[in-house]
Amino acid sequence: MRTHEFMIHADFYRDELLSVSSQASRFASDILLSYTESDHEHRVDVKSLLGMALLPLRTGSIVRLQTRGRDELEALEYMLQVLEKGPA
């Protein structure tokens, strides 16, 4: 398993999160994103369109990305690039 924690630098809106989810589906590995809001931890499968559509990723959110599987390193690096860069 690979894990990386980082801060979101720009708001992500529904269309952008759906695009992230679609991009994640190219990997065989499981990709999970978690963050804490109001003392409650939220976890979502990044490949889940519905889960990502309902996810409020806003500037300043601290998130943890975890990948597990045969291409976990490639999945982690790619997802970090997409999420740390922010929406296009």
Contacts in CASP RR format, 6 or more apart in sequence:
PFRMAT RR
TARGET T0000
AUTHOR 0000-0000-0000
METHOD contacts of the structure
MODEL  1
MRTHEFMIHADFYRDELLSVSSQASRFASDILLSYTESDHEHRVDVKSLL
GMALLPLRTGSIVRLQTRGRDELEALEYMLQVLEKGPA
1 66 0 8 1.000
1 67 0 8 1.000
1 68 0 8 1.000
1 72 0 8 1.000
2 66 0 8 1.000
2 67 0 8 1.000
2 68 0 8 1.000
2 72 0 8 1.000
2 73 0 8 1.000
2 75 0 8 1.000
2 76 0 8 1.000
3 64 0 8 1.000
3 65 0 8 1.000
3 66 0 8 1.000
4 64 0 8 1.000
4 65 0 8 1.000
4 76 0 8 1.000
4 80 0 8 1.000
5 62 0 8 1.000
5 63 0 8 1.000
5 64 0 8 1.000
5 65 0 8 1.000
6 62 0 8 1.000
6 63 0 8 1.000
6 65 0 8 1.000
6 80 0 8 1.000
6 83 0 8 1.000
6 84 0 8 1.000
7 60 0 8 1.000
7 61 0 8 1.000
7 62 0 8 1.000
7 63 0 8 1.000
8 57 0 8 1.000
8 58 0 8 1.000
8 59 0 8 1.000
8 60 0 8 1.000
8 61 0 8 1.000
8 62 0 8 1.000
8 63 0 8 1.000
8 83 0 8 1.000
8 86 0 8 1.000
9 59 0 8 1.000
9 60 0 8 1.000
9 84 0 8 1.000
9 86 0 8 1.000
10 59 0 8 1.000
10 86 0 8 1.000
10 87 0 8 1.000
11 57 0 8 1.000
11 58 0 8 1.000
11 59 0 8 1.000
11 87 0 8 1.000
12 20 0 8 1.000
12 55 0 8 1.000
12 57 0 8 1.000
12 58 0 8 1.000
12 83 0 8 1.000
12 86 0 8 1.000
12 87 0 8 1.000
13 87 0 8 1.000
14 53 0 8 1.000
16 86 0 8 1.000
16 87 0 8 1.000
16 88 0 8 1.000
17 52 0 8 1.000
17 53 0 8 1.000
17 55 0 8 1.000
17 57 0 8 1.000
18 49 0 8 1.000
18 52 0 8 1.000
18 53 0 8 1.000
20 46 0 8 1.000
20 52 0 8 1.000
20 79 0 8 1.000
20 82 0 8 1.000
20 83 0 8 1.000
21 46 0 8 1.000
21 47 0 8 1.000
21 48 0 8 1.000
21 49 0 8 1.000
21 51 0 8 1.000
21 52 0 8 1.000
21 53 0 8 1.000
22 49 0 8 1.000
23 78 0 8 1.000
23 79 0 8 1.000
23 82 0 8 1.000
24 31 0 8 1.000
24 46 0 8 1.000
24 47 0 8 1.000
24 75 0 8 1.000
24 79 0 8 1.000
25 47 0 8 1.000
27 67 0 8 1.000
27 71 0 8 1.000
27 74 0 8 1.000
27 75 0 8 1.000
27 78 0 8 1.000
28 69 0 8 1.000
28 70 0 8 1.000
28 71 0 8 1.000
29 67 0 8 1.000
29 68 0 8 1.000
29 69 0 8 1.000
29 70 0 8 1.000
29 71 0 8 1.000
29 72 0 8 1.000
29 75 0 8 1.000
30 45 0 8 1.000
30 66 0 8 1.000
30 67 0 8 1.000
30 68 0 8 1.000
30 69 0 8 1.000
31 45 0 8 1.000
31 46 0 8 1.000
31 47 0 8 1.000
31 65 0 8 1.000
31 66 0 8 1.000
31 67 0 8 1.000
31 75 0 8 1.000
31 79 0 8 1.000
32 43 0 8 1.000
32 44 0 8 1.000
32 45 0 8 1.000
32 46 0 8 1.000
32 65 0 8 1.000
32 66 0 8 1.000
32 67 0 8 1.000
33 43 0 8 1.000
33 44 0 8 1.000
33 46 0 8 1.000
33 55 0 8 1.000
33 63 0 8 1.000
33 64 0 8 1.000
33 65 0 8 1.000
33 66 0 8 1.000
34 41 0 8 1.000
34 42 0 8 1.000
34 43 0 8 1.000
34 44 0 8 1.000
34 63 0 8 1.000
34 64 0 8 1.000
34 66 0 8 1.000
35 41 0 8 1.000
35 42 0 8 1.000
35 57 0 8 1.000
35 61 0 8 1.000
35 62 0 8 1.000
35 63 0 8 1.000
35 64 0 8 1.000
36 42 0 8 1.000
36 62 0 8 1.000
37 56 0 8 1.000
37 61 0 8 1.000
42 55 0 8 1.000
44 51 0 8 1.000
44 52 0 8 1.000
44 55 0 8 1.000
45 51 0 8 1.000
46 52 0 8 1.000
46 65 0 8 1.000
46 79 0 8 1.000
57 63 0 8 1.000
57 83 0 8 1.000
63 83 0 8 1.000
65 76 0 8 1.000
65 79 0 8 1.000
65 80 0 8 1.000
65 83 0 8 1.000
67 73 0 8 1.000
67 75 0 8 1.000
67 76 0 8 1.000
67 79 0 8 1.000
69 75 0 8 1.000
END
